[in-house]
Amino acid sequence: LNPTMRVVSGGVLLHNVHKTKPIAFENVIKTPNPEAQTHLKECSARRQNLLQSLEGENAAAINTVTDEYLPHAIGLLESVKEASFLETNGPLSFSWTSIFSKTTSKSFTLDDLQFDVCMIMHSKAAALCSLAAHQLDGAGIAEFDEISKSAGLNLRTAAGIWDHISSNMLPLRILPHQRPLEALVPMSRAMSQLCCGQVTQIMLRKALDMGTSKKVVASLCIGCGQLFSGAGETLTQLKPDLDAVNPVLLAVTKFNPLYYKALALKCMGQYHWAEGQYGAGVAFLRGALAAFAFVKEFPGDRQMESMLGKFQQEHRATAILLQEYEKDNKAIYFEFVDMSLVVLPEGKTMVTALPYEPPAAAWRCDLLAPGGHAL
């Protein structure tokens, strides 16, 4: 995996990989319960496996290892919550980097076991998105239909995990100088919306490949843009932390809505032209070409080359098509071009997150009982 967040050719984000530090729970948490000590050692070992998979930056491995570790991490969290007090040999601290921040090397440390479980879930969701990105990157027409189903499932699952984090794992008690974006509710909500927008992008490509009515495609374009703009609006709730957000995320939520509006206008122009409404076809294409003006403002960052290439290609195609429409209308059809006809249809958003149900605790122990058994 490329450790830099970027947009691949399928239009999906390839995420950074979280980094964390090892911890020996059995050396930090004091317990007279032999069974609890055994479980603490198991948690330490499984957390070490997670650390190694994150170091290896392999999305499939991260997805597998998080699934293996979460039941044990949740068991530890529930056992700690059950304890009336907790005696330790020092602070139970967890350090993680942020994949959503423009500064990915900085570690944030919180003395909160729920923060650790939350970050494991973030890592799983990001890995699922990266798996989808790899699946779609460079996929041809022949294999796209099958690949898109798996990629869409991964993205919707990730959306559900981020919904669960925002609704059930947050907020956390955080300090002014220790504010990872992953610990802020709007960040997870925005990522869920972003995933749904990316799935809608996949649906749009399939609709175009299948020759779906341009009017229907236009509605999907508007709906897709609404999901991305919704994610952008949610991100603004991060103030004053908005300045810390990776600029790739900000660009995706800013420019995709503009692109899909322009594409919707183009599709409506094609629809009206095919229906013999030539003046309306020209009007919508003029609107589309004007809407593509945003391409000049698009940043030239390497991480977003595929987005820029897609935008420029559609911009050029729209300009060429408008020239053809204008020429034919002036020479053959002589229809009045009424720009007041340029009204876009209602957007369609048919993609929702898949509800995420965390795994049950693999164990629960009375950490305080000398001869205690599982709860």
C-alpha positions in Angstrom: 0.0 0.0 0.0 1.1 3.6 -0.7 1.3 5.2 2.8 0.0 8.5 1.3 -3.8 9.0 1.1 -4.7 9.2 -2.6 -7.6 8.7 -5.0 -7.1 5.8 -7.4 -8.5 5.4 -10.9 -11.8 3.9 -9.6 -12.5 7.2 -7.8 -12.1 5.5 -4.3 -9.8 6.7 -1.6 -6.7 4.6 -0.7 -6.1 5.4 2.9 -3.0 5.8 5.0 -2.4 3.1 7.7 -2.6 3.8 11.4 0.5 3.3 13.5 0.4 2.3 17.2 2.8 1.2 19.9 2.9 -2.2 21.8 1.6 -2.6 25.3 1.9 -5.5 27.7 -1.4 -5.4 29.5 -0.3 -8.0 32.1 2.5 -5.7 33.2 0.3 -2.6 33.5 -2.9 -4.0 35.0 -2.6 -5.5 38.4 -4.9 -8.4 39.0 -4.9 -11.3 41.6 -7.0 -13.4 39.2 -4.9 -16.0 37.4 -7.6 -16.4 34.7 -7.5 -12.6 34.1 -3.7 -12.6 33.8 -4.0 -15.3 31.1 -6.5 -13.2 29.1 -4.4 -10.0 29.5 -1.4 -11.9 28.0 -3.6 -13.0 25.1 -4.7 -9.4 24.5 -1.1 -8.3 24.5 -0.2 -10.9 21.9 -3.1 -10.2 19.7 -2.4 -6.4 19.9 1.2 -7.2 18.8 -0.2 -9.1 15.8 -2.2 -6.0 14.9 0.8 -3.8 15.3 2.8 -6.0 12.9 0.0 -6.1 10.3 -0.2 -2.3 10.4 3.5 -2.1 9.9 3.2 -4.4 6.9 0.5 -2.0 5.4 -1.5 -4.8 3.9 -5.2 -4.0 3.9 -6.3 -7.6 3.7 -4.1 -8.6 6.7 -5.3 -5.6 8.7 -8.9 -6.5 8.1 -8.3 -10.1 9.3 -6.2 -9.2 12.3 -8.7 -6.6 13.5 -11.4 -9.2 13.4 -9.3 -11.5 15.5 -8.3 -8.9 18.0 -11.6 -7.0 18.5 -13.5 -9.7 20.6 -10.5 -9.8 23.0 -10.2 -6.0 23.2 -13.9 -5.7 23.8 -13.6 -8.3 26.5 -10.9 -6.3 28.2 -12.9 -3.1 27.9 -16.0 -4.7 29.5 -13.9 -6.3 32.3 -12.3 -2.9 33.1 -15.7 -1.2 33.1 -17.0 -3.9 35.5 -14.2 -3.3 38.0 -15.1 -0.9 40.8 -11.5 0.4 40.7 -8.4 -0.6 38.7 -4.9 -0.9 40.2 -2.1 -0.3 37.7 1.7 -0.1 37.5 1.4 3.2 35.6 -1.0 4.8 33.1 -2.9 2.6 30.8 -2.0 4.8 27.7 -2.6 4.2 24.0 -0.7 6.0 21.3 -2.0 6.1 17.7 -1.4 8.2 14.6 -4.2 9.7 12.7 -4.9 8.7 9.1 -7.2 11.7 8.5 -4.7 14.3 9.5 -2.4 16.2 7.2 0.4 15.3 9.6 0.4 11.5 9.7 3.6 11.0 11.7 2.2 12.6 14.9 1.1 10.3 17.6 -1.8 11.0 20.0 -1.9 9.4 23.4 -5.1 8.9 25.5 -5.4 7.0 28.8 -8.7 5.4 27.6 -9.2 1.8 26.7 -12.3 2.8 24.7 -10.0 5.0 22.5 -8.0 1.9 21.7 -11.0 -0.2 20.7 -12.3 2.8 18.7 -9.0 3.0 16.8 -9.1 -0.7 16.0 -12.5 -0.2 14.4 -11.1 2.8 12.5 -8.3 0.7 11.2 -10.7 -2.0 10.0 -12.9 0.5 8.2 -9.9 2.2 6.5 -8.6 -1.3 5.5 -11.9 -2.1 3.9 -11.9 1.1 1.9 -8.3 0.4 0.7 -9.3 -3.1 -0.3 -12.1 -1.6 -2.4 -9.7 0.9 -3.9 -7.3 -1.9 -4.9 -10.1 -3.9 -6.4 -11.4 -1.0 -8.6 -8.0 0.5 -9.5 -7.6 -0.2 -13.2 -10.6 -2.6 -13.4 -11.7 -3.1 -17.0 -15.3 -3.4 -18.4 -15.2 -7.2 -18.5 -14.4 -7.7 -14.8 -16.0 -4.5 -13.4 -19.4 -5.9 -12.7 -18.1 -8.7 -10.4 -15.4 -6.5 -8.8 -17.8 -3.7 -8.1 -20.1 -5.9 -6.0 -17.3 -6.8 -3.7 -15.9 -3.3 -3.6 -19.3 -1.8 -2.9 -19.9 -4.3 -0.1 -16.5 -3.3 1.5 -17.3 0.4 1.3 -20.8 0.0 2.8 -19.4 -2.2 5.6 -16.8 0.5 6.3 -19.6 3.1 6.3 -21.5 1.1 8.9 -18.4 0.8 11.1 -17.9 4.6 11.0 -21.6 5.1 11.8 -21.2 2.8 14.8 -18.1 4.7 16.0 -19.8 8.0 15.8 -23.0 6.8 17.6 -21.7 4.3 20.1 -17.9 4.8 20.7 -17.8 8.6 20.9 -17.4 11.1 22.4 -14.3 10.4 24.4 -12.7 12.6 27.1 -9.8 14.3 25.2 -7.3 17.0 26.0 -6.7 20.2 24.0 -3.3 19.0 22.9 -4.4 15.4 22.3 -7.2 15.7 19.7 -6.9 13.0 17.1 -9.6 13.4 14.4 -10.6 9.8 14.9 -11.9 10.8 18.4 -14.2 13.5 17.0 -17.8 12.6 16.1 -18.1 14.6 12.8 -15.0 12.9 11.3 -16.6 9.4 11.5 -19.9 10.7 10.3 -18.3 12.3 7.3 -16.4 9.2 6.4 -19.6 7.2 6.4 -21.2 9.7 4.0 -18.0 9.6 1.9 -18.2 5.8 1.6 -21.8 6.0 0.4 -20.8 8.6 -2.1 -18.0 6.3 -3.4 -20.5 3.4 -3.8 -22.8 5.7 -5.8 -19.8 6.4 -8.1 -19.6 2.7 -8.7 -23.3 2.5 -9.5 -22.9 5.4 -11.9 -20.2 3.7 -13.8 -22.3 0.5 -14.0 -25.3 2.6 -15.2 -23.3 4.2 -18.0 -21.8 0.8 -19.0 -25.4 -0.6 -19.2 -26.7 2.2 -21.3 -29.2 3.4 -18.7 -31.3 6.4 -19.6 -29.3 9.6 -19.3 -32.1 11.2 -17.3 -31.8 8.5 -14.7 -28.0 8.8 -14.7 -28.4 12.6 -14.2 -30.5 11.9 -11.0 -27.8 9.5 -9.8 -25.2 12.2 -10.4 -27.1 14.7 -8.4 -27.5 12.2 -5.5 -23.9 11.3 -5.7 -22.9 14.9 -5.4 -25.2 15.4 -2.5 -23.5 12.6 -0.5 -20.1 14.2 -1.1 -21.3 17.7 -0.3 -23.0 16.3 2.8 -19.7 14.8 3.9 -18.0 18.2 3.3 -20.7 20.0 5.4 -20.2 17.5 8.2 -16.4 18.1 8.1 -17.0 21.8 8.7 -18.4 20.8 12.1 -14.8 19.9 13.1 -13.9 23.6 13.5 -11.4 24.5 14.9 -9.9 21.1 14.0 -10.8 21.5 10.3 -7.4 22.8 9.4 -5.8 19.5 10.5 -7.8 17.5 8.0 -5.9 15.9 5.1 -6.3 18.1 2.0 -7.2 15.1 -0.1 -10.3 14.6 1.9 -11.2 18.2 1.7 -10.7 18.2 -2.1 -12.8 15.1 -2.6 -15.7 16.6 -0.7 -15.4 20.0 -2.4 -14.8 19.1 -6.1 -16.8 15.9 -6.5 -20.1 17.7 -6.0 -19.1 20.2 -8.7 -18.1 17.4 -11.0 -21.3 15.5 -10.6 -23.4 18.6 -11.1 -21.6 19.3 -14.4 -21.9 15.6 -15.4 -25.7 15.7 -14.6 -26.1 18.7 -16.9 -24.3 17.0 -19.7 -26.4 13.9 -19.3 -29.6 16.0 -19.4 -28.4 17.6 -22.5 -27.8 14.2 -24.1 -31.2 13.1 -23.0 -33.1 16.1 -24.5 -31.1 15.9 -27.7 -32.0 12.2 -28.1 -35.7 13.1 -27.5 -35.6 15.6 -30.4 -35.5 18.7 -28.1 -32.5 20.2 -29.7 -32.6 23.7 -28.2 -32.9 22.2 -24.7 -30.0 19.9 -25.5 -27.8 22.8 -26.4 -28.9 24.7 -23.3 -28.0 21.9 -21.0 -24.6 21.4 -22.7 -23.8 25.1 -22.3 -24.7 24.8 -18.7 -22.5 21.8 -18.3 -19.5 23.5 -20.0 -19.9 26.5 -17.7 -20.1 24.1 -14.7 -16.8 22.5 -15.6 -15.0 25.8 -15.0 -14.0 24.4 -11.6 -11.4 22.2 -13.2 -9.1 25.2 -13.5 -9.2 25.5 -9.7 -8.4 21.9 -9.0 -5.2 21.3 -7.1 -2.4 19.6 -9.0 -1.4 17.3 -6.2 0.0 13.9 -7.2 -2.4 12.1 -4.8 -5.3 13.4 -6.9 -4.0 12.9 -10.4 -6.7 10.3 -11.3 -9.5 12.7 -10.2 -8.0 15.6 -12.3 -7.6 13.3 -15.3 -11.2 12.2 -15.1 -12.4 15.8 -14.7 -10.3 17.0 -17.7 -11.5 14.2 -19.9 -15.2 14.9 -19.3 -14.6 18.7 -19.7 -13.0 18.1 -23.1 -15.7 15.6 -24.1 -18.4 18.1 -23.1 -16.8 20.9 -25.1 -16.6 18.8 -28.2 -20.2 17.5 -27.9 -21.5 21.1 -27.4 -19.7 22.2 -30.6 -21.5 19.3 -32.5 -24.9 20.2 -31.0 -24.4 23.9 -31.7 -23.4 23.2 -35.3 -26.3 20.8 -36.0 -28.9 23.1 -34.4 -27.8 26.1 -36.4 -27.6 24.2 -39.7 -30.6 21.8 -39.4 -33.0 22.2 -36.4 -33.0 26.0 -35.8 -34.4 25.7 -32.3 -34.3 28.5 -29.8 -31.8 27.9 -27.0 -33.7 28.8 -23.8 -31.3 28.7 -20.8 -34.3 28.9 -18.4 -35.0 25.3 -19.3 -31.8 24.2 -17.6 -33.3 22.7 -14.4 -31.8 19.6 -12.9 -33.9 16.7 -11.7 -34.2 15.5 -8.1 -31.2 13.6 -6.9 -31.4 9.9 -6.2 -29.4 8.4 -3.2 -30.0 4.7 -3.0 -26.9 3.7 -1.0 -27.0 3.3 2.7 -24.4 2.0 5.2 -24.6 -1.6 6.3 -25.3 -1.7 10.0 -22.3 -2.8 12.0 -22.6 -5.2 15.0 -19.3 -5.4 16.9 -18.3 -8.9 17.9 -19.2 -10.3 21.3 -16.6 -10.2 24.0 -14.3 -13.3 23.8 -14.0 -13.2 27.6 -14.9 -11.2 30.7 -13.2 -11.6 34.1 -13.5 -10.2 37.6 -10.1 -8.4 37.6 -10.3 -7.9 41.4 -11.2 -11.4 42.7 -8.1 -13.5 43.8 -9.7 -16.8 42.6 -12.2 -15.2 40.3 -13.8 -16.9 37.3 -15.3 -15.6 34.1 -18.2 -13.3 34.6 
